[in-house]
């Protein structure tokens, strides 16, 4: 994967030339595809040629298409990203219910652990509560510890906050933007090892083509929360009414955000790849304990 993030907020024409993206907005710029880690197409007056779409899907970059609200809603994924995709998909189709429930248990344990790290400096009492609470997570999270943790977590992180219930709340807008960025990285990593992202471990909506990505993203969400909280602290009482370029630019730094995966210190995109690979190992061995998850440095 490359190192450059390309954010296109103004009208432009994008095409492919010699394994490079060519951006024409009156002036012409050329960027090698191998340099790109992320492309965000926000302008509704941007055109892409079909060869470029194909090349972006097959490259290591994650490409996001934004809606009229300027939120990433679509990503480009290759249809055949893995040489043994059929074999991986057949193994995925044989997941047993006990296997899926134990996997979900590990995922939620990691999520609550990371949530406790986010608020440890802000509210140590709630952080300790979350650490104790995670020990009660059972197979499939039958006790719905995730929801109990969420109530305490959001109350400690933000005041007078209702998650996803008010689209006009800058906090929700910023969280949704960041989650969409990470969701794309997770989905690409899953496809990269051969999984079909429509078939999840816990999420199972027939209308959702990324159920598995919505499972695996859970431990990554607190990394978005940290950035949003920092942005709000910087703004104080002068919060913007909508996401501005400063918020978007900072949230796109998720592409290079440091993290820990096991004993390795790495970045979030590579952690997504390692998480997908660990799920593949767990699937082949039918052993949920082989799943590894991301944590803060």
C-alpha positions in Angstrom: 0.0 0.0 0.0 1.2 3.5 -0.8 1.5 6.5 1.5 -0.5 9.4 -0.2 -4.1 10.4 0.5 -5.9 12.1 -2.4 -9.0 14.1 -1.5 -11.0 15.5 -4.4 -13.5 18.1 -3.3 -13.7 20.1 -6.6 -14.9 19.2 -10.1 -12.2 17.1 -12.0 -11.7 14.4 -14.6 -9.8 11.3 -13.5 -8.2 8.9 -15.9 -5.4 6.3 -16.1 -2.1 6.7 -17.9 0.9 4.4 -17.6 -0.2 3.0 -14.1 -0.8 6.5 -12.9 -3.9 8.5 -11.9 -4.2 11.6 -14.0 -6.2 14.4 -12.4 -7.4 17.2 -14.8 -9.1 20.2 -13.2 -7.8 22.8 -15.6 -4.3 21.9 -14.7 -3.0 18.3 -15.0 -1.5 16.3 -12.2 -0.1 12.7 -12.4 0.2 10.4 -9.3 1.5 6.8 -9.6 -1.1 4.4 -8.3 1.6 2.7 -6.2 1.9 5.9 -4.2 -1.8 6.0 -3.2 -3.1 4.6 0.0 -6.5 6.3 -0.1 -8.6 8.2 -2.6 -11.7 10.1 -1.5 -14.0 11.4 -4.2 -16.2 14.0 -2.6 -17.1 16.2 -5.6 -20.4 15.3 -7.3 -18.9 16.7 -10.5 -16.1 14.3 -10.8 -15.8 11.8 -13.7 -13.7 8.6 -13.7 -12.8 6.6 -16.8 -13.5 2.8 -16.7 -9.8 1.8 -17.0 -9.0 3.9 -13.9 -11.9 2.4 -11.9 -10.6 -1.0 -12.7 -7.0 -0.1 -11.8 -8.1 1.6 -8.5 -10.1 -1.5 -7.5 -7.1 -3.8 -8.2 -4.5 -1.5 -6.6 -3.6 -1.4 -2.9 -5.4 1.9 -2.4 -8.9 2.2 -0.8 -11.2 4.4 -3.0 -14.3 6.0 -1.4 -17.2 7.7 -3.2 -19.1 10.3 -1.2 -22.8 11.1 -1.2 -24.5 14.5 -1.4 -23.9 14.9 2.3 -20.1 14.5 1.6 -20.0 11.2 3.6 -18.2 8.1 2.2 -20.9 5.7 1.2 -19.3 3.4 -1.5 -15.9 1.8 -1.9 -14.2 0.1 -4.9 -13.5 -3.6 -4.2 -12.1 -6.1 -6.7 -14.3 -9.1 -7.5 -11.5 -11.5 -7.7 -8.9 -10.3 -5.2 -7.6 -13.7 -4.1 -6.4 -16.6 -6.2 -8.2 -19.1 -3.9 -11.3 -17.0 -3.2 -13.7 -19.9 -4.0 -11.9 -22.1 -1.5 -12.0 -19.5 1.2 -15.6 -18.7 0.5 -16.5 -22.4 0.9 -14.8 -22.5 4.2 -16.5 -19.3 5.3 -19.9 -20.9 4.4 -19.2 -23.7 6.8 -18.8 -21.5 9.8 -20.8 -23.1 12.7 -22.9 -21.1 15.1 -20.7 -21.8 18.0 -17.6 -20.7 16.0 -19.3 -17.4 15.0 -20.4 -16.7 18.6 -17.0 -17.3 20.0 -15.5 -15.0 17.4 -18.0 -12.3 18.3 -17.1 -12.7 21.9 -13.4 -12.0 21.2 -14.3 -9.0 18.9 -16.5 -7.4 21.6 -13.9 -8.0 24.3 -11.3 -6.2 22.2 -13.8 -3.3 21.5 -14.6 -2.8 25.1 -10.9 -2.9 26.0 -10.1 -0.2 23.5 -13.1 1.9 24.7 -11.6 1.7 28.2 -8.3 3.0 26.9 -10.0 6.0 25.1 -11.5 7.3 28.4 -8.9 6.3 30.9 -7.5 9.8 31.2 -10.9 11.5 31.1 -12.9 9.2 33.4 -10.8 6.6 35.1 -13.7 5.3 37.1 -15.7 4.5 34.0 -12.6 3.0 32.3 -12.2 0.6 35.3 -15.9 -0.3 35.0 -15.5 -1.2 31.4 -12.4 -3.3 32.2 -14.5 -5.2 34.8 -17.5 -5.4 32.4 -15.5 -7.1 29.6 -14.9 -10.1 31.8 -18.6 -10.9 31.7 -18.7 -11.1 27.9 -19.9 -14.6 27.0 -20.1 -16.5 23.7 -22.2 -14.5 21.3 -22.3 -11.7 23.9 -25.7 -13.2 25.0 -25.8 -10.7 28.0 -25.5 -7.8 25.6 -22.4 -6.4 27.4 -21.6 -4.4 24.3 -24.7 -2.2 24.8 -24.0 -1.9 28.6 -20.5 -0.8 27.9 -21.7 1.7 25.2 -24.0 3.5 27.5 -21.2 4.1 30.0 -18.7 4.9 27.3 -20.6 7.5 25.4 -21.7 9.2 28.6 -18.0 9.5 29.7 -16.8 10.6 26.2 -19.5 13.1 25.3 -22.1 15.0 27.3 -25.8 14.9 26.3 -25.1 12.6 23.4 -27.3 10.2 21.5 -25.3 8.1 19.0 -26.6 8.3 15.5 -30.0 9.8 16.5 -29.2 13.3 15.4 -27.6 13.8 12.0 -27.2 17.5 12.7 -24.9 16.8 15.6 -21.4 17.4 14.5 -20.2 14.6 16.8 -22.3 12.1 14.9 -21.3 13.5 11.5 -17.6 13.2 12.4 -18.0 9.7 13.8 -19.9 8.5 10.8 -17.2 9.9 8.5 -14.4 8.3 10.4 -16.2 4.9 10.7 -16.8 4.9 6.9 -13.1 5.4 6.3 -12.2 2.5 8.6 -15.0 0.3 7.2 -13.5 0.6 3.8 -10.1 -0.4 5.0 -11.5 -3.4 6.8 -13.7 -4.5 3.8 -10.7 -4.3 1.4 -8.6 -6.4 3.8 -11.2 -9.1 4.1 -11.7 -9.3 0.3 -7.9 -9.3 -0.1 -7.7 -12.7 1.8 -10.6 -14.2 -0.1 -13.6 -13.6 2.2 -17.1 -12.7 1.0 -17.9 -9.6 3.1 -21.6 -10.0 2.8 -21.6 -13.0 5.1 -20.9 -12.0 8.7 -20.2 -13.5 12.0 -22.8 -11.5 13.9 -24.3 -9.0 11.5 -26.6 -10.8 9.0 -28.7 -8.2 7.2 -29.8 -9.3 3.8 -29.6 -5.6 2.7 -25.9 -5.2 3.9 -23.2 -6.3 1.5 -20.5 -5.7 4.2 -21.8 -7.6 7.2 -18.4 -9.2 7.9 -16.7 -5.8 7.7 -19.2 -4.5 10.2 -18.2 -7.3 12.5 -14.5 -6.9 12.2 -14.6 -3.1 12.5 -15.8 -3.0 16.1 -12.3 -3.0 17.8 -11.2 -0.2 15.4 -14.1 2.2 16.1 -12.4 3.7 19.3 -9.5 4.9 17.1 -12.1 7.2 15.4 -13.6 8.2 18.7 -10.2 9.5 19.9 -9.7 11.8 16.9 -13.3 13.2 17.2 -12.8 13.9 20.9 -9.5 15.7 20.2 -11.1 17.8 17.5 -14.0 18.8 19.8 -11.5 19.7 22.6 -9.6 21.9 20.2 -12.8 23.7 19.2 -14.2 24.2 22.7 -17.6 25.9 22.6 -17.1 27.0 19.0 -18.2 23.8 17.3 -18.7 24.0 13.5 -22.3 23.4 12.2 -21.1 20.8 9.7 -18.0 18.8 8.9 -15.4 21.2 7.5 -12.1 20.4 5.7 -10.2 20.4 9.0 -12.3 17.6 10.4 -12.1 15.6 7.3 -8.4 16.0 6.9 -7.8 14.9 10.5 -10.0 11.9 10.1 -8.2 10.9 6.9 -5.1 10.6 9.1 -6.7 7.3 10.2 -4.9 5.9 7.1 -1.5 6.4 8.9 -2.6 6.2 12.5 -0.3 4.1 14.7 -1.6 1.1 16.6 -0.5 -2.2 18.0 -1.4 -5.6 16.7 -0.1 -8.3 19.0 3.5 -7.5 19.6 3.8 -5.4 16.4 3.5 -1.6 16.2 2.0 -0.8 12.9 -0.7 1.4 11.2 -4.4 0.9 11.1 -4.6 -0.2 7.4 -2.0 -3.0 8.0 -3.7 -3.9 11.2 -6.9 -4.4 9.2 -4.9 -6.8 6.9 -3.5 -8.7 9.9 -7.0 -9.0 11.5 -8.4 -10.5 8.2 -5.5 -12.9 8.0 -6.0 -14.0 11.6 -9.7 -14.6 10.9 -8.7 -16.8 8.0 -6.3 -18.8 10.2 -9.1 -19.2 12.7 -11.5 -20.3 10.0 -9.2 -22.9 8.6 -8.4 -24.3 12.0 -11.9 -23.9 13.3 -10.4 -22.2 16.4 -11.7 -18.8 17.4 -8.8 -18.3 19.8 -6.6 -17.6 16.7 -8.4 -14.3 16.0 -6.1 -11.4 16.9 -7.3 -7.8 17.3 -6.0 -4.2 17.3 -5.1 -2.2 20.4 -3.7 1.2 21.2 0.1 1.8 21.3 
